[in-house]
Amino acid sequence: MQDSIQTYMQQVGIQARKASRILVSASTHLKNHALSAIYTALENNQAQILAANQIDMENGRQRQLDSALLDRLELTPARFKGMLQGLKDVIALVDPIGEITDMAYRPSGIQLGKMRVPLGVIGMIYESRPNVTLEAASLALKSGNAIILRGGSEALESNKAIAAAIQHGLQVSGLPEHAVQVIDTPDRAAVGHLITMNEYVDVIVPRGGKSLIERISNEARIPVIKHLDGNCHIFVEAQADLQKALPIALNAKTHRYGVCNAMETLLVDEAIAEEFLPRIAELYAEKQVELRGCPETQRILGESVKTATEEDWYTEYLGPILAVKVVSGMDEAIDHINQYGSHHTDAIITENFSLAREFLARVDSSSVMINASTRFADGFEYGLGAEIGISTDKIHARGPVGLEGLTSQKWIVFGDGQIRQ
Amino acid sequence: MQDSIQTYMQQVGIQARKASRILVSASTHLKNHALSAIYTALENNQAQILAANQIDMENGRQRQLDSALLDRLELTPARFKGMLQGLKDVIALVDPIGEITDMAYRPSGIQLGKMRVPLGVIGMIYESRPNVTLEAASLALKSGNAIILRGGSEALESNKAIAAAIQHGLQVSGLPEHAVQVIDTPDRAAVGHLITMNEYVDVIVPRGGKSLIERISNEARIPVIKHLDGNCHIFVEAQADLQKALPIALNAKTHRYGVCNAMETLLVDEAIAEEFLPRIAELYAEKQVELRGCPETQRILGESVKTATEEDWYTEYLGPILAVKVVSGMDEAIDHINQYGSHHTDAIITENFSLAREFLARVDSSSVMINASTRFADGFEYGLGAEIGISTDKIHARGPVGLEGLTSQKWIVFGDGQIRQ
């Protein structure tokens, strides 16, 4: 069985690589034509896809999956409509491939520049949400990449039904059928092969829980675009305008709790803490946000505030809990963020130009903000059109990853006979 | 001993991370001041450094290192001068850090853009050439990164002497002393720790033989900037101008043999082979280049041409040997390059616009050229000022890697109180 899985995955890899060699020079028109054909196929097969999803839901209930998982798994007509709208948005995006930039003559007479090209083959590993199948496939196709999709076993029937519509669209348009492949075995060994066959796969994009992503990036022999968690901070500096600080601190924590760009720790300069903390605490109390504070926070806000432990500074609560720390100034705030943060998104609230500038330079995160809510760190808010993931690494794409993150730039040289002296 | 090496490397890592937090906001003036102080310290200590190198040379002879290795190890006064000139060149480079680009308003009112920042901590692993110690350290400092240097045991005394001068320059300028650290234990376990301590090191740059680089990239738990080999091609297309094709094909093979951007396989369109091959073969014969050809090449050039085996198409000869293949046209040429090549540098010689354009799009290499010698794929020729390595990967830096390859871009957001709706 192990052998046959390996042979199967190898075959999938070879087919993906072959398809990618064709996709690399597919025209924008052809790619959009394929995406439109996929749109039509999905529309026409809505009933079958929702029925397949009901089989997954039924199996899930029998396997006693928890309700949060079942909720993410379910494809309602409204969600199906949203999925189609997402595909329309991708069709409308500008094709990044073929962009030539920076062409300039060198003293030797060659003309040198860069050209944007697809990465090649993307391996996508994800859990439950079947809409990711379409999202990832459409972004891959638009950027000229082949993609191998490995969804969770709980969504197998839904993913296969969506994949069938994608296949139909590829066939109609004449793009290679192996441009999008769905791994349809529940065998977990498939993932092990996918993340190590670097001859056929250029990048791995995992989406799911922290433990899944941690395991994949530890075992992968291929670059991984990932973020493990979003432990975001807001630092309310001594010269903050409280008319900005109060709504931002409220928004960043309470706009949505379960998202990676929500604030998890609030840092407050001691010079402003006595004034700011009681006012923001009142707003949090209305939203029933639990505060966990340092001793100084507790002194100011009283006994209702729990004691923050060392572990709290590291924690992504993803819920109505907030750690609060009073700091002696910029240096302590920045050191705290760089030490305990997850390099996702961090903001300063201040009217002081020089301190804002310093915060920008020294905070080592994929998004650094001045006087804005961390909730803006998002592919749609950044105008990327769609997002295949968020990266907290520094190599390659950083922050929200859209179409451009699925591309690379190669050097190109135009000459008329130049040789090296 | 294993334990103490681990503790030592951990300490090195912690110190490097700490230094990088300071370097991230060091001014261009301060960084250049430190590099100038290093220049002076090297000048003043030339005698000691060359003496230390002589100890390495003597030890090398006693250990019976081969002559090529000893040659690379030796620091002559002329090489020392070249090393100092390289440092001057780095001082003259534009500081890439802090560059802010693409700032634009989003519909929400936030102003979004990107800022160029250091990667953080670089781990450099290299063999024999002691001048790499200075080259790597100066590029790292200029780009605001801390660096951990692990040279070969055969160059330990030379590297320590150069590092002492670097330390002196750092002290004089007030930059943190741990900005540049040299691992001074010959214990090979040090490398194993260096390439896995991803908490303290952001990128690994290995320089050396293919087997060293292969081992490092297999075992690393940190992104690696590398190229394994340079199996470069030139495709002489049917509509090539032979006045360009002949000198380019000669130059790309014979300008220097032991370099990664030399041509190793020549592909010739069958329509032009009868005319082109005898003429280029004559030029190669003058330079005593051995040809290994496909059957068609042998038919045209006669029995003096050896038979190319499957292995020849994969081989980076790094010497006066060239594989030659007659192909039926573009498709076969591109398929050959993408299958057997190493994604380093490949060129087409043609006067046909549409074919040139297609070659550019479809060849999956870090540099793709039209009517120019592959020998131009080089940091200096590309105007990068200096080169820390060449990357044949698609993620992050691709092709010659200069200062910019040691940086990353983060998103920055300016607001005046924006919250997410």
HADDOCK unambig.tbl for C-alpha pairs under 7 A between the chains (distance, minus, plus):
assign (segid A and resid 24 and name CA) (segid B and resid 362 and name CA) 6.32 0.50 0.50
assign (segid A and resid 25 and name CA) (segid B and resid 361 and name CA) 6.13 0.50 0.50
assign (segid A and resid 25 and name CA) (segid B and resid 362 and name CA) 6.27 0.50 0.50
assign (segid A and resid 119 and name CA) (segid B and resid 394 and name CA) 6.54 0.50 0.50
assign (segid A and resid 244 and name CA) (segid B and resid 417 and name CA) 4.54 0.50 0.50
assign (segid A and resid 248 and name CA) (segid B and resid 417 and name CA) 6.54 0.50 0.50
assign (segid A and resid 248 and name CA) (segid B and resid 419 and name CA) 5.71 0.50 0.50
assign (segid A and resid 251 and name CA) (segid B and resid 419 and name CA) 6.10 0.50 0.50
assign (segid A and resid 251 and name CA) (segid B and resid 420 and name CA) 6.87 0.50 0.50
assign (segid A and resid 361 and name CA) (segid B and resid 25 and name CA) 6.17 0.50 0.50
assign (segid A and resid 362 and name CA) (segid B and resid 24 and name CA) 6.33 0.50 0.50
assign (segid A and resid 362 and name CA) (segid B and resid 25 and name CA) 6.30 0.50 0.50
assign (segid A and resid 366 and name CA) (segid B and resid 410 and name CA) 4.93 0.50 0.50
assign (segid A and resid 366 and name CA) (segid B and resid 411 and name CA) 5.97 0.50 0.50
assign (segid A and resid 367 and name CA) (segid B and resid 410 and name CA) 5.90 0.50 0.50
assign (segid A and resid 367 and name CA) (segid B and resid 411 and name CA) 4.56 0.50 0.50
assign (segid A and resid 367 and name CA) (segid B and resid 412 and name CA) 5.59 0.50 0.50
assign (segid A and resid 368 and name CA) (segid B and resid 411 and name CA) 6.40 0.50 0.50
assign (segid A and resid 368 and name CA) (segid B and resid 412 and name CA) 4.98 0.50 0.50
assign (segid A and resid 368 and name CA) (segid B and resid 413 and name CA) 6.37 0.50 0.50
assign (segid A and resid 369 and name CA) (segid B and resid 412 and name CA) 5.67 0.50 0.50
assign (segid A and resid 369 and name CA) (segid B and resid 413 and name CA) 4.52 0.50 0.50
assign (segid A and resid 369 and name CA) (segid B and resid 414 and name CA) 6.00 0.50 0.50
assign (segid A and resid 370 and name CA) (segid B and resid 413 and name CA) 6.16 0.50 0.50
assign (segid A and resid 370 and name CA) (segid B and resid 414 and name CA) 5.01 0.50 0.50
assign (segid A and resid 370 and name CA) (segid B and resid 415 and name CA) 5.87 0.50 0.50
assign (segid A and resid 371 and name CA) (segid B and resid 414 and name CA) 6.57 0.50 0.50
assign (segid A and resid 371 and name CA) (segid B and resid 415 and name CA) 4.88 0.50 0.50
assign (segid A and resid 371 and name CA) (segid B and resid 416 and name CA) 5.20 0.50 0.50
assign (segid A and resid 371 and name CA) (segid B and resid 417 and name CA) 5.13 0.50 0.50
assign (segid A and resid 372 and name CA) (segid B and resid 414 and name CA) 6.94 0.50 0.50
assign (segid A and resid 372 and name CA) (segid B and resid 415 and name CA) 5.06 0.50 0.50
assign (segid A and resid 372 and name CA) (segid B and resid 416 and name CA) 6.58 0.50 0.50
assign (segid A and resid 372 and name CA) (segid B and resid 417 and name CA) 5.28 0.50 0.50
assign (segid A and resid 372 and name CA) (segid B and resid 418 and name CA) 4.93 0.50 0.50
assign (segid A and resid 372 and name CA) (segid B and resid 419 and name CA) 6.25 0.50 0.50
assign (segid A and resid 373 and name CA) (segid B and resid 418 and name CA) 6.38 0.50 0.50
assign (segid A and resid 373 and name CA) (segid B and resid 419 and name CA) 5.19 0.50 0.50
assign (segid A and resid 373 and name CA) (segid B and resid 420 and name CA) 6.76 0.50 0.50
assign (segid A and resid 375 and name CA) (segid B and resid 420 and name CA) 6.15 0.50 0.50
assign (segid A and resid 376 and name CA) (segid B and resid 420 and name CA) 6.37 0.50 0.50
assign (segid A and resid 394 and name CA) (segid B and resid 119 and name CA) 6.51 0.50 0.50
assign (segid A and resid 394 and name CA) (segid B and resid 408 and name CA) 5.98 0.50 0.50
assign (segid A and resid 395 and name CA) (segid B and resid 396 and name CA) 5.51 0.50 0.50
assign (segid A and resid 395 and name CA) (segid B and resid 408 and name CA) 6.75 0.50 0.50
assign (segid A and resid 396 and name CA) (segid B and resid 395 and name CA) 5.53 0.50 0.50
assign (segid A and resid 396 and name CA) (segid B and resid 396 and name CA) 4.17 0.50 0.50
assign (segid A and resid 398 and name CA) (segid B and resid 410 and name CA) 6.44 0.50 0.50
assign (segid A and resid 408 and name CA) (segid B and resid 394 and name CA) 5.98 0.50 0.50
assign (segid A and resid 408 and name CA) (segid B and resid 395 and name CA) 6.74 0.50 0.50
assign (segid A and resid 410 and name CA) (segid B and resid 366 and name CA) 4.94 0.50 0.50
assign (segid A and resid 410 and name CA) (segid B and resid 367 and name CA) 5.88 0.50 0.50
assign (segid A and resid 410 and name CA) (segid B and resid 398 and name CA) 6.44 0.50 0.50
assign (segid A and resid 411 and name CA) (segid B and resid 366 and name CA) 5.98 0.50 0.50
assign (segid A and resid 411 and name CA) (segid B and resid 367 and name CA) 4.55 0.50 0.50
assign (segid A and resid 411 and name CA) (segid B and resid 368 and name CA) 6.40 0.50 0.50
assign (segid A and resid 412 and name CA) (segid B and resid 367 and name CA) 5.59 0.50 0.50
assign (segid A and resid 412 and name CA) (segid B and resid 368 and name CA) 4.98 0.50 0.50
assign (segid A and resid 412 and name CA) (segid B and resid 369 and name CA) 5.66 0.50 0.50
assign (segid A and resid 413 and name CA) (segid B and resid 368 and name CA) 6.37 0.50 0.50
assign (segid A and resid 413 and name CA) (segid B and resid 369 and name CA) 4.50 0.50 0.50
assign (segid A and resid 413 and name CA) (segid B and resid 370 and name CA) 6.16 0.50 0.50
assign (segid A and resid 414 and name CA) (segid B and resid 369 and name CA) 5.99 0.50 0.50
assign (segid A and resid 414 and name CA) (segid B and resid 370 and name CA) 5.00 0.50 0.50
assign (segid A and resid 414 and name CA) (segid B and resid 371 and name CA) 6.57 0.50 0.50
assign (segid A and resid 414 and name CA) (segid B and resid 372 and name CA) 6.96 0.50 0.50
assign (segid A and resid 415 and name CA) (segid B and resid 370 and name CA) 5.87 0.50 0.50
assign (segid A and resid 415 and name CA) (segid B and resid 371 and name CA) 4.87 0.50 0.50
assign (segid A and resid 415 and name CA) (segid B and resid 372 and name CA) 5.06 0.50 0.50
assign (segid A and resid 416 and name CA) (segid B and resid 371 and name CA) 5.21 0.50 0.50
assign (segid A and resid 416 and name CA) (segid B and resid 372 and name CA) 6.58 0.50 0.50
assign (segid A and resid 417 and name CA) (segid B and resid 244 and name CA) 4.54 0.50 0.50
assign (segid A and resid 417 and name CA) (segid B and resid 248 and name CA) 6.54 0.50 0.50
assign (segid A and resid 417 and name CA) (segid B and resid 371 and name CA) 5.15 0.50 0.50
assign (segid A and resid 417 and name CA) (segid B and resid 372 and name CA) 5.28 0.50 0.50
assign (segid A and resid 418 and name CA) (segid B and resid 372 and name CA) 4.91 0.50 0.50
assign (segid A and resid 418 and name CA) (segid B and resid 373 and name CA) 6.37 0.50 0.50
assign (segid A and resid 419 and name CA) (segid B and resid 248 and name CA) 5.69 0.50 0.50
assign (segid A and resid 419 and name CA) (segid B and resid 251 and name CA) 6.11 0.50 0.50
assign (segid A and resid 419 and name CA) (segid B and resid 372 and name CA) 6.24 0.50 0.50
assign (segid A and resid 419 and name CA) (segid B and resid 373 and name CA) 5.16 0.50 0.50
assign (segid A and resid 420 and name CA) (segid B and resid 251 and name CA) 6.88 0.50 0.50
assign (segid A and resid 420 and name CA) (segid B and resid 373 and name CA) 6.75 0.50 0.50
assign (segid A and resid 420 and name CA) (segid B and resid 375 and name CA) 6.15 0.50 0.50
assign (segid A and resid 420 and name CA) (segid B and resid 376 and name CA) 6.34 0.50 0.50
